[in-house]
Amino acid sequence: MKTTRRLGILAAVIFALGITGVGHAKTLKISHVRPQDTAIDKDLRWFSETLEEASGGKVKTKIYPASALGDYTVVQERVGLGAVDMACQPPASAADKRFQVVYFPYMVKSWEQAKKNYSPGAPLRQVVADLYAEQDIQLLAAWPVYFGGVALNREPVSPGDPDAAKGIKLRVPPMKTFQLLADNTGYLGTPIPFSDAFTAVQTGVVDGVIGSGAEGYYASFRDVTKYYIPQNTHFEVWYLIINKPYFDKMDDAQKQTLLDVADQFEQRRWESAEADQAANEQRLADYGATIVEINDDEIAAIAAKIHKTVWPEVLNDVGQEWGQGVLDSIVE
């Protein structure tokens, strides 16, 4: 069924390219996962306006917020096929489980270290670019989002003790890294699609969510978030991507303009991301959530357990030698 769907999309794309040709100007569609007027939506509007001006009106884009073009896992596949031109979103591991490597919990400890590892020229950045390239996707820029945490609709239980059985069900993204992260810190991980997650918390199917951070919880879960634990579960980065065959066929001047504006888009975000994380934690608090205190020693204890229990299992999933090579390349 999946192969049939991919072939159907591919046929439509080939037909469309045969009619229009990549040389003709067209408005590129950019998908993202958040509602209008969120940080990523505003930054992509800046990107779109700046790109059009810098290209003399030759490269135009239209933004589709709130997953209007489909769930991010589907959109990534469609970008590779050319059915969606561009996106700025989390990488999906459905087509290639090696993408789980960017979600290794407790892989980086600080914003300074994160920038060293996710910026252009860093080994980890190149790993991500290579994985995308195998799906006919060109990586243009990174958009750092936040260090993650846990959002709960009920009072937390021993949040700083990874060995305490908490009896709390958490929605986890359908990805092994987050399932293992929840299960190995005393929670009961329950994989639920993002589109159903809010209702699952609201109706009590689960007691909270893991896999996002304050920005995501404020944007999509603030009405069901009574407690937020900023325990730095993982460092989340979204990537600005474009269909690689289309990118490769752009003329040199337009291609360079796109790369230059994409770099500005990334650098602007690095300058604001850490403050934006703090602001979103405050927004949750202002909306009525309790920000649960968790200290550096407790975070270190959680990280130590995750390194011991979760990392080996994920390495087996992505390939021991390849995955360990990625971890060994992390810059302190």
N, C-alpha and C positions, 0 to 999 in steps of 0.2 A: 504493500500500500504506500509506504513512504517513498520507494523508488518510483512508483507510478506518478505520485504527486510531484516529485522533483523533475521528472521528465516532462510533465505537463507544463510546469512553470518555465522550464528551459525552452520548450518549444515556443511558448508565447514570447519569451524574451528574444529569441532568434528572429521570430517573425517581426517583432517591433523594430529591432535593429536593422532588419532588412529594408523596412519602409523608411525609417527616419535617418539612419546612419548616425554614427557618433560625432561626425563632423558638424552636424547641424546643432545650433544652440537649443538647449532645452533647460527647463527648470528642474534642478535636482531635488529629489525628495529626501528630507532628513528626518528620521524617526528617533524619538527618545521616549523614556518610560515614565516621566513625571508629568503632573498637570501643568497647565499654563501658569506663568508668572513665578515658577519655582526657580532656583538658582541655575539649573542646567538650561531651562527654557530661556531665561534672560541671556545667559552666555551664548547660546546658539543663535539668538536673535542678533547679538553683537557680531558674531562670526558671519552670519548671513549678510548683514548690512555692510560690514567691512569688506567682505569678499567681493560683493557686487561693485562696490566703489573702487577697490584696488584693481579689479579686472576691467574697469571701464564699462561695466554692465554686461560683460561677455559671459560671466559665470554667475548664474542666479540659482537660489535655493528656496525651498519652501519647507517650513518646519511642521512636523506632525507630532504633537505632544501626546502624552498619556497612552502610549501604545496603540495609537489610532490605526497603525498599519500592521498590527499584530503583536503578539507576545514576543519579547526580545529573543527567545530561542528560535522562533520562526523567522523573525526579521534578519537575524544573522545569516540564516540559510538563504534567505531571499537576496541579501546583499551580495553573497557569493555568486548567485545566479544572475544578478543584474535586475531582478524584479523590483527591488528597492535600491535606490542609488547610494544612500548614505545613512549612517546611524551614529548616535553616541549613546552607548549603553554598556552594561556588564557583558563580558564574554560568556558564552554559553558552552557547556561541556557536552551537550547531547550529541553533537556530531564528532567531537574529538575529546575524549575524557582527559587528555593531557592538559586541557585548559583548567583543570582543577588545581594545577600547580600555582596559579595566581591567587587562589583562595586558601592556600595553606594557612591555617590559623596560627597566629603569633609568630609570623615569619619576620616581620619588622617591628621595632619597638617605639619608634618616634617619627615625627614628621621629617626631621632632618635625614634620618636613615631612609625613609620612604622615598624622598626626592632623589637620593643617590641611586636608588635601585630602579625607579620607574621612569626616570628621565631619559631622553635620547642618549645613546652611547652606552648605557648600562647593559650588562649581560642579560638581566631579567627582561628588560624592554625588548631586546633582540629576540629572545625566546618567544615572547608574545607576538611580535611582528612575523616571525617565521611560521608560527602556528596559523595565524590568519592567512598568510600567503598561500598555504596549502589548501585553503578554501576559496582561493581567488579573491581575497580581500586585502586591500592595502590599508595599513595602519597609518593614520595621519597625525594623531595627537593623543595624549593621555589627558584625562580629566579626573584628578584625584578627588574623592568624595568625602571619606571619613574613616576613622577607626570605628569598628562596629561595637554593638552592645546587645543587651537583651531588653525587650519591652514586655511588660507583664500587665495583665488585667486583674491580678490578685497580688497580695503581699508576698514578697520574695522570701525564700527559705535559705539561710546560710549562703548568701551570694558569693562570698569570698572563699568558700571551702569547696574545692572541686570533688572531694570524696563524699560529701553529704548527699544522701538520697533526698531529693526535694519533692518528689511526688507532683511535679508540675509538667504539664504537657506543653511542648513548644512546637509551633509550626516551623519546619525547616524547609529551605529550598530543596528541590529534588536533585540533590548533589551529595555525594558521599562525604565530602569534607564537613559539611554542616551537620549531617546526620551524626557523624562520629563525634563532632565537637559537642553537640547537645548531650549525647549518650554518655560521654566520658567526663562530663562536669555535673552529673547528678540529675539531669533533666530527662524527660521522655520525648525524644524527637519524633515528630509526625510529619512526613513529607506531604505538602499540600501546594497546589499551584498558586502562584501569586494572586491570580484573579479571584480565588476563593478564600484567601487568607483572612481578609477583614471579617467576612461573615463567619468564618470558623472561630475567630476569637469572640466575636459579638454573641454568638449562640452557645459558647462554652464547649465547643468541640475541642479546642485547645485553650490554654491559659495565657498564651503570649506568643512572641515571635522572636526568632534568632535569625541572623543572616543579613541584617541591615544595621543602620546607625541612626543617630538622632534625626538627621535630615530626612531619611526615609520614613521613620516612624511618625515624624511630625506631618509629612506630606500625605501619608496614606493610612496611618493608624492612630492618630491623635485622639480620636473619640473613644478608643478602646484601650488606651495606654494609661494606666494609673501609676506605674512605677517604671523607671528606666535605670538600668545598670550599665554604666559606661566602662565595660571591662576590657575594651580593646581586643575583641575577639579576632578581628582580621582587619587588614587594610584594604579598603575597596577603591578600585580605580575603574572608571569607565573609559572606553576608547572611542575616538572619532574615527570611523572607518568608511571606506568607499569601495565600490566594486572595482577590482584591480584591472580587468580588461578595459573598462572605461577610462580609468586613470591613466593606464599605459598609452592610450590612444589620444589623450589630450595633447594639444600642441605645447611646446616647451615653456612658452611664456605663461600660459594659463596654469600649467602644472606647477611652476615655480611660485606663482602668486598664491595658489591653493596651499602649498606647503608653508609659505611664509605666514599666511594668515592663520593657518592651523597652529603653527608654533606660537604665535602671539596669543591665540586662544588658550593654549596650554599654560603658558607662562603667567597669564593673568590669573588663572585658577590657582596655581601654586602659591601666588601671593595672597590669596584670599581664603583658601580652603580651611586652614586651621582655625581662623577666626570664625568662619562660617559654621564649623562644627560646634564651637562654644555657643554661638548665637542660637543654633537649633536646639541645643540642650536647654537653653534658657527659654526658648519658645515652648518647649514641652512643659517646663516648669510653670510658665505663665498660664498655660492652658489647663493646669491642674495636676500634672503628673509629679510624683515625688522622685527626685534624682537621688538614687541610692549611693551612698558613699562607699567606695571600694579603694583601698590603698595600693601602693606600688608593690608591697610585699605579697598581698593577696593575688594581684595580677601575675606576679612572677611565679607564684605557686601553681596557679592555673596553667600558665604557659609551660612550666616544667612538666606537668602531667600530660599535656597535649603533645608535647614533643616526644614523649616516651610512648604514648598509647596510640595517638592518631596518625602521626607522621608515617610510621612504618606501614600502616594499612593503606594509606593513600599512595605511598611510594609503590607498593605492590600493584595498585590499580593503574597507575600511570606508566609504570615501568621503572624498576628499581634503579638501574644504571642511569637512565636518562634523568629521572626525577632527582636523584642524589646529586647529579652534576649541576642541576639548576640550583638546588639548595646550597651547594658548595660555592656557587658564584655570587651569593648574596654578599653585598658590601656592608660592613659594619658601620 
